[in-house]
């Protein structure tokens, strides 16, 4: 793979053998030894709920709990 400049951006060409779809957003993370990991960007469920006029409710999945004293509010 090779990096090149395109205008004000740095472009990394991904070989076709990786079968990455075009027009899909990825988040890039730079790790040790300059390793780069691309992760498909997950949809924002909160923004989508607003668009769909829905409420997000935790329901009964979480029990009512008291504070332990270590919370940072």
Backbone atoms as SQL, in Angstrom:
CREATE TABLE atoms (id INTEGER PRIMARY KEY, chain TEXT, resi INTEGER, resn TEXT, atom TEXT, x REAL, y REAL, z REAL);
INSERT INTO atoms VALUES
  (1, 'A', 1, 'UNK', 'N', 0.854, -1.169, 0.000),
  (2, 'A', 1, 'UNK', 'CA', 0.000, 0.000, 0.000),
  (3, 'A', 1, 'UNK', 'C', 0.895, 1.225, 0.000),
  (4, 'A', 2, 'UNK', 'N', 0.355, 2.282, -0.536),
  (5, 'A', 2, 'UNK', 'CA', 1.138, 3.497, -0.681),
  (6, 'A', 2, 'UNK', 'C', 0.291, 4.695, -0.277),
  (7, 'A', 3, 'UNK', 'N', 0.922, 5.652, 0.373),
  (8, 'A', 3, 'UNK', 'CA', 0.254, 6.887, 0.783),
  (9, 'A', 3, 'UNK', 'C', 0.625, 7.978, -0.207),
  (10, 'A', 4, 'UNK', 'N', -0.370, 8.798, -0.575),
  (11, 'A', 4, 'UNK', 'CA', -0.089, 9.926, -1.472),
  (12, 'A', 4, 'UNK', 'C', -0.891, 11.136, -1.024),
  (13, 'A', 5, 'UNK', 'N', -0.487, 12.300, -1.467),
  (14, 'A', 5, 'UNK', 'CA', -1.182, 13.551, -1.162),
  (15, 'A', 5, 'UNK', 'C', -2.192, 13.830, -2.260),
  (16, 'A', 6, 'UNK', 'N', -3.386, 14.266, -1.831),
  (17, 'A', 6, 'UNK', 'CA', -4.418, 14.675, -2.783),
  (18, 'A', 6, 'UNK', 'C', -5.030, 15.945, -2.219),
  (19, 'A', 7, 'UNK', 'N', -4.619, 17.082, -2.753),
  (20, 'A', 7, 'UNK', 'CA', -5.059, 18.364, -2.203),
  (21, 'A', 7, 'UNK', 'C', -4.521, 18.531, -0.798),
  (22, 'A', 8, 'UNK', 'N', -5.412, 18.793, 0.159),
  (23, 'A', 8, 'UNK', 'CA', -5.002, 18.942, 1.553),
  (24, 'A', 8, 'UNK', 'C', -5.100, 17.632, 2.333),
  (25, 'A', 9, 'UNK', 'N', -5.424, 16.542, 1.659),
  (26, 'A', 9, 'UNK', 'CA', -5.618, 15.258, 2.333),
  (27, 'A', 9, 'UNK', 'C', -4.469, 14.304, 2.023),
  (28, 'A', 10, 'UNK', 'N', -4.273, 13.358, 2.917),
  (29, 'A', 10, 'UNK', 'CA', -3.362, 12.252, 2.696),
  (30, 'A', 10, 'UNK', 'C', -4.218, 11.034, 2.414),
  (31, 'A', 11, 'UNK', 'N', -3.960, 10.349, 1.307),
  (32, 'A', 11, 'UNK', 'CA', -4.810, 9.253, 0.851),
  (33, 'A', 11, 'UNK', 'C', -4.044, 7.940, 0.953),
  (34, 'A', 12, 'UNK', 'N', -4.700, 6.939, 1.524),
  (35, 'A', 12, 'UNK', 'CA', -4.150, 5.592, 1.591),
  (36, 'A', 12, 'UNK', 'C', -5.007, 4.712, 0.688),
  (37, 'A', 13, 'UNK', 'N', -4.417, 4.197, -0.363),
  (38, 'A', 13, 'UNK', 'CA', -5.140, 3.358, -1.314),
  (39, 'A', 13, 'UNK', 'C', -5.265, 1.955, -0.717),
  (40, 'A', 14, 'UNK', 'N', -6.500, 1.460, -0.634),
  (41, 'A', 14, 'UNK', 'CA', -6.753, 0.126, -0.082),
  (42, 'A', 14, 'UNK', 'C', -6.936, -0.846, -1.248),
  (43, 'A', 15, 'UNK', 'N', -6.151, -1.907, -1.290),
  (44, 'A', 15, 'UNK', 'CA', -6.274, -2.871, -2.391),
  (45, 'A', 15, 'UNK', 'C', -7.663, -3.510, -2.445),
  (46, 'A', 16, 'UNK', 'N', -8.096, -3.869, -3.648),
  (47, 'A', 16, 'UNK', 'CA', -9.423, -4.453, -3.858),
  (48, 'A', 16, 'UNK', 'C', -9.600, -5.773, -3.119),
  (49, 'A', 17, 'UNK', 'N', -8.515, -6.475, -2.831),
  (50, 'A', 17, 'UNK', 'CA', -8.624, -7.775, -2.162),
  (51, 'A', 17, 'UNK', 'C', -9.237, -7.670, -0.759),
  (52, 'A', 18, 'UNK', 'N', -9.297, -6.467, -0.196),
  (53, 'A', 18, 'UNK', 'CA', -9.909, -6.279, 1.121),
  (54, 'A', 18, 'UNK', 'C', -11.429, -6.146, 1.042),
  (55, 'A', 19, 'UNK', 'N', -11.968, -6.042, -0.164),
  (56, 'A', 19, 'UNK', 'CA', -13.421, -5.975, -0.387),
  (57, 'A', 19, 'UNK', 'C', -14.120, -4.913, 0.466),
  (58, 'A', 20, 'UNK', 'N', -13.541, -3.736, 0.569),
  (59, 'A', 20, 'UNK', 'CA', -14.168, -2.642, 1.313),
  (60, 'A', 20, 'UNK', 'C', -15.104, -1.899, 0.366),
  (61, 'A', 21, 'UNK', 'N', -16.324, -1.639, 0.837),
  (62, 'A', 21, 'UNK', 'CA', -17.309, -0.951, 0.013),
  (63, 'A', 21, 'UNK', 'C', -16.992, 0.536, -0.049),
  (64, 'A', 22, 'UNK', 'N', -17.308, 1.147, -1.184),
  (65, 'A', 22, 'UNK', 'CA', -17.146, 2.596, -1.288),
  (66, 'A', 22, 'UNK', 'C', -18.346, 3.263, -0.629),
  (67, 'A', 23, 'UNK', 'N', -18.215, 4.518, -0.306),
  (68, 'A', 23, 'UNK', 'CA', -19.257, 5.316, 0.345),
  (69, 'A', 23, 'UNK', 'C', -19.664, 4.766, 1.709),
  (70, 'A', 24, 'UNK', 'N', -18.756, 4.090, 2.393),
  (71, 'A', 24, 'UNK', 'CA', -18.979, 3.624, 3.760),
  (72, 'A', 24, 'UNK', 'C', -17.971, 4.357, 4.637),
  (73, 'A', 25, 'UNK', 'N', -18.436, 4.892, 5.768),
  (74, 'A', 25, 'UNK', 'CA', -17.537, 5.633, 6.650),
  (75, 'A', 25, 'UNK', 'C', -16.819, 4.685, 7.597),
  (76, 'A', 26, 'UNK', 'N', -15.533, 4.935, 7.771),
  (77, 'A', 26, 'UNK', 'CA', -14.711, 4.163, 8.691),
  (78, 'A', 26, 'UNK', 'C', -14.055, 5.118, 9.674),
  (79, 'A', 27, 'UNK', 'N', -13.776, 4.613, 10.861),
  (80, 'A', 27, 'UNK', 'CA', -13.012, 5.356, 11.854),
  (81, 'A', 27, 'UNK', 'C', -11.628, 4.714, 11.875),
  (82, 'A', 28, 'UNK', 'N', -10.592, 5.533, 11.822),
  (83, 'A', 28, 'UNK', 'CA', -9.225, 5.017, 11.807),
  (84, 'A', 28, 'UNK', 'C', -8.574, 5.232, 13.167),
  (85, 'A', 29, 'UNK', 'N', -7.876, 4.219, 13.620),
  (86, 'A', 29, 'UNK', 'CA', -7.130, 4.281, 14.873),
  (87, 'A', 29, 'UNK', 'C', -5.674, 3.978, 14.575),
  (88, 'A', 30, 'UNK', 'N', -4.788, 4.799, 15.143),
  (89, 'A', 30, 'UNK', 'CA', -3.359, 4.577, 14.961),
  (90, 'A', 30, 'UNK', 'C', -2.824, 3.935, 16.233),
  (91, 'A', 31, 'UNK', 'N', -2.202, 2.776, 16.086),
  (92, 'A', 31, 'UNK', 'CA', -1.720, 2.029, 17.240),
  (93, 'A', 31, 'UNK', 'C', -0.207, 2.000, 17.311),
  (94, 'A', 32, 'UNK', 'N', 0.278, 0.991, 18.017),
  (95, 'A', 32, 'UNK', 'CA', 1.720, 0.825, 18.195),
  (96, 'A', 32, 'UNK', 'C', 2.401, 0.570, 16.852),
  (97, 'A', 33, 'UNK', 'N', 3.619, 1.001, 16.751),
  (98, 'A', 33, 'UNK', 'CA', 4.423, 0.815, 15.535),
  (99, 'A', 33, 'UNK', 'C', 3.735, 1.370, 14.296),
  (100, 'A', 34, 'UNK', 'N', 2.951, 2.445, 14.463),
  (101, 'A', 34, 'UNK', 'CA', 2.241, 3.108, 13.364),
  (102, 'A', 34, 'UNK', 'C', 1.230, 2.202, 12.666),
  (103, 'A', 35, 'UNK', 'N', 0.745, 1.169, 13.340),
  (104, 'A', 35, 'UNK', 'CA', -0.297, 0.308, 12.769),
  (105, 'A', 35, 'UNK', 'C', -1.594, 1.106, 12.688),
  (106, 'A', 36, 'UNK', 'N', -2.326, 0.961, 11.586),
  (107, 'A', 36, 'UNK', 'CA', -3.594, 1.662, 11.397),
  (108, 'A', 36, 'UNK', 'C', -4.700, 0.620, 11.315),
  (109, 'A', 37, 'UNK', 'N', -5.750, 0.822, 12.122),
  (110, 'A', 37, 'UNK', 'CA', -6.902, -0.074, 12.124),
  (111, 'A', 37, 'UNK', 'C', -8.117, 0.713, 11.681),
  (112, 'A', 38, 'UNK', 'N', -8.860, 0.176, 10.715),
  (113, 'A', 38, 'UNK', 'CA', -10.088, 0.807, 10.239),
  (114, 'A', 38, 'UNK', 'C', -11.279, 0.017, 10.768),
  (115, 'A', 39, 'UNK', 'N', -12.222, 0.734, 11.390),
  (116, 'A', 39, 'UNK', 'CA', -13.432, 0.118, 11.925),
  (117, 'A', 39, 'UNK', 'C', -14.620, 0.828, 11.295),
  (118, 'A', 40, 'UNK', 'N', -15.573, 0.046, 10.790),
  (119, 'A', 40, 'UNK', 'CA', -16.760, 0.641, 10.175),
  (120, 'A', 40, 'UNK', 'C', -17.479, 1.487, 11.218),
  (121, 'A', 41, 'UNK', 'N', -17.812, 2.721, 10.845),
  (122, 'A', 41, 'UNK', 'CA', -18.459, 3.646, 11.771),
  (123, 'A', 41, 'UNK', 'C', -19.882, 3.174, 12.060),
  (124, 'A', 42, 'UNK', 'N', -20.186, 3.025, 13.333),
  (125, 'A', 42, 'UNK', 'CA', -21.515, 2.568, 13.749),
  (126, 'A', 42, 'UNK', 'C', -22.501, 3.731, 13.685),
  (127, 'A', 43, 'UNK', 'N', -23.750, 3.447, 13.368),
  (128, 'A', 43, 'UNK', 'CA', -24.750, 4.523, 13.341),
  (129, 'A', 43, 'UNK', 'C', -24.982, 5.074, 14.746),
  (130, 'A', 44, 'UNK', 'N', -25.310, 6.349, 14.823),
  (131, 'A', 44, 'UNK', 'CA', -25.609, 6.992, 16.099),
  (132, 'A', 44, 'UNK', 'C', -27.074, 6.726, 16.428),
  (133, 'A', 45, 'UNK', 'N', -27.326, 5.839, 17.394),
  (134, 'A', 45, 'UNK', 'CA', -28.705, 5.446, 17.703),
  (135, 'A', 45, 'UNK', 'C', -29.513, 6.599, 18.276),
  (136, 'A', 46, 'UNK', 'N', -28.849, 7.565, 18.887),
  (137, 'A', 46, 'UNK', 'CA', -29.564, 8.693, 19.474),
  (138, 'A', 46, 'UNK', 'C', -30.059, 9.648, 18.385),
  (139, 'A', 47, 'UNK', 'N', -29.210, 9.935, 17.398),
  (140, 'A', 47, 'UNK', 'CA', -29.637, 10.788, 16.282),
  (141, 'A', 47, 'UNK', 'C', -30.734, 10.112, 15.469),
  (142, 'A', 48, 'UNK', 'N', -30.604, 8.802, 15.260),
  (143, 'A', 48, 'UNK', 'CA', -31.611, 8.074, 14.496),
  (144, 'A', 48, 'UNK', 'C', -32.946, 8.059, 15.229),
  (145, 'A', 49, 'UNK', 'N', -32.928, 7.975, 16.555),
  (146, 'A', 49, 'UNK', 'CA', -34.168, 7.998, 17.338),
  (147, 'A', 49, 'UNK', 'C', -34.885, 9.328, 17.166),
  (148, 'A', 50, 'UNK', 'N', -34.134, 10.420, 17.088),
  (149, 'A', 50, 'UNK', 'CA', -34.740, 11.739, 16.873),
  (150, 'A', 50, 'UNK', 'C', -35.384, 11.788, 15.491),
  (151, 'A', 51, 'UNK', 'N', -34.686, 11.290, 14.489),
  (152, 'A', 51, 'UNK', 'CA', -35.222, 11.278, 13.124),
  (153, 'A', 51, 'UNK', 'C', -36.496, 10.437, 13.053),
  (154, 'A', 52, 'UNK', 'N', -36.502, 9.302, 13.756),
  (155, 'A', 52, 'UNK', 'CA', -37.647, 8.385, 13.732),
  (156, 'A', 52, 'UNK', 'C', -38.726, 8.746, 14.755),
  (157, 'A', 53, 'UNK', 'N', -38.533, 9.856, 15.468),
  (158, 'A', 53, 'UNK', 'CA', -39.474, 10.291, 16.512),
  (159, 'A', 53, 'UNK', 'C', -39.713, 9.185, 17.536),
  (160, 'A', 54, 'UNK', 'N', -38.626, 8.566, 17.992),
  (161, 'A', 54, 'UNK', 'CA', -38.711, 7.497, 18.976),
  (162, 'A', 54, 'UNK', 'C', -37.996, 7.898, 20.254),
  (163, 'A', 55, 'UNK', 'N', -38.386, 7.251, 21.354),
  (164, 'A', 55, 'UNK', 'CA', -37.694, 7.432, 22.622),
  (165, 'A', 55, 'UNK', 'C', -36.806, 6.226, 22.862),
  (166, 'A', 56, 'UNK', 'N', -35.661, 6.482, 23.469),
  (167, 'A', 56, 'UNK', 'CA', -34.788, 5.382, 23.851),
  (168, 'A', 56, 'UNK', 'C', -35.006, 5.151, 25.339),
  (169, 'A', 57, 'UNK', 'N', -35.433, 3.944, 25.666),
  (170, 'A', 57, 'UNK', 'CA', -35.752, 3.602, 27.047),
  (171, 'A', 57, 'UNK', 'C', -34.959, 2.358, 27.422),
  (172, 'A', 58, 'UNK', 'N', -34.312, 2.393, 28.574),
  (173, 'A', 58, 'UNK', 'CA', -33.526, 1.236, 28.998),
  (174, 'A', 58, 'UNK', 'C', -34.410, 0.084, 29.438),
  (175, 'A', 59, 'UNK', 'N', -35.677, 0.372, 29.701),
  (176, 'A', 59, 'UNK', 'CA', -36.614, -0.679, 30.088),
  (177, 'A', 59, 'UNK', 'C', -36.208, -1.344, 31.383),
  (178, 'A', 60, 'UNK', 'N', -36.426, -2.617, 31.461),
  (179, 'A', 60, 'UNK', 'CA', -36.126, -3.354, 32.690),
  (180, 'A', 60, 'UNK', 'C', -34.760, -4.030, 32.638),
  (181, 'A', 61, 'UNK', 'N', -33.944, -3.673, 31.665),
  (182, 'A', 61, 'UNK', 'CA', -32.640, -4.320, 31.530),
  (183, 'A', 61, 'UNK', 'C', -31.667, -3.927, 32.634),
  (184, 'A', 62, 'UNK', 'N', -31.868, -2.760, 33.238),
  (185, 'A', 62, 'UNK', 'CA', -31.000, -2.304, 34.311),
  (186, 'A', 62, 'UNK', 'C', -31.822, -2.179, 35.581),
  (187, 'A', 63, 'UNK', 'N', -31.290, -2.724, 36.644),
  (188, 'A', 63, 'UNK', 'CA', -32.006, -2.615, 37.913),
  (189, 'A', 63, 'UNK', 'C', -31.778, -1.227, 38.501),
  (190, 'A', 64, 'UNK', 'N', -32.727, -0.801, 39.329),
  (191, 'A', 64, 'UNK', 'CA', -32.575, 0.478, 40.022),
  (192, 'A', 64, 'UNK', 'C', -31.473, 0.287, 41.044),
  (193, 'A', 65, 'UNK', 'N', -30.492, 1.147, 41.001),
  (194, 'A', 65, 'UNK', 'CA', -29.313, 0.985, 41.843),
  (195, 'A', 65, 'UNK', 'C', -29.037, 2.277, 42.584),
  (196, 'A', 66, 'UNK', 'N', -28.464, 2.165, 43.748),
  (197, 'A', 66, 'UNK', 'CA', -28.096, 3.370, 44.494),
  (198, 'A', 66, 'UNK', 'C', -26.652, 3.727, 44.166),
  (199, 'A', 67, 'UNK', 'N', -26.296, 4.970, 44.471),
  (200, 'A', 67, 'UNK', 'CA', -24.934, 5.413, 44.213),
  (201, 'A', 67, 'UNK', 'C', -23.979, 4.736, 45.180),
  (202, 'A', 68, 'UNK', 'N', -22.780, 4.460, 44.718),
  (203, 'A', 68, 'UNK', 'CA', -21.778, 3.826, 45.578),
  (204, 'A', 68, 'UNK', 'C', -20.858, 4.847, 46.223),
  (205, 'A', 69, 'UNK', 'N', -20.941, 6.095, 45.770),
  (206, 'A', 69, 'UNK', 'CA', -20.084, 7.136, 46.331),
  (207, 'A', 69, 'UNK', 'C', -18.874, 7.434, 45.476),
  (208, 'A', 70, 'UNK', 'N', -18.645, 6.658, 44.430),
  (209, 'A', 70, 'UNK', 'CA', -17.491, 6.870, 43.555),
  (210, 'A', 70, 'UNK', 'C', -17.858, 7.538, 42.242),
  (211, 'A', 71, 'UNK', 'N', -19.131, 7.881, 42.080),
  (212, 'A', 71, 'UNK', 'CA', -19.572, 8.474, 40.828),
  (213, 'A', 71, 'UNK', 'C', -19.056, 9.900, 40.689),
  (214, 'A', 72, 'UNK', 'N', -18.725, 10.267, 39.483),
  (215, 'A', 72, 'UNK', 'CA', -18.356, 11.651, 39.194),
  (216, 'A', 72, 'UNK', 'C', -19.514, 12.270, 38.444),
  (217, 'A', 73, 'UNK', 'N', -20.201, 13.163, 39.106),
  (218, 'A', 73, 'UNK', 'CA', -21.397, 13.771, 38.523),
  (219, 'A', 73, 'UNK', 'C', -21.067, 15.156, 38.016);
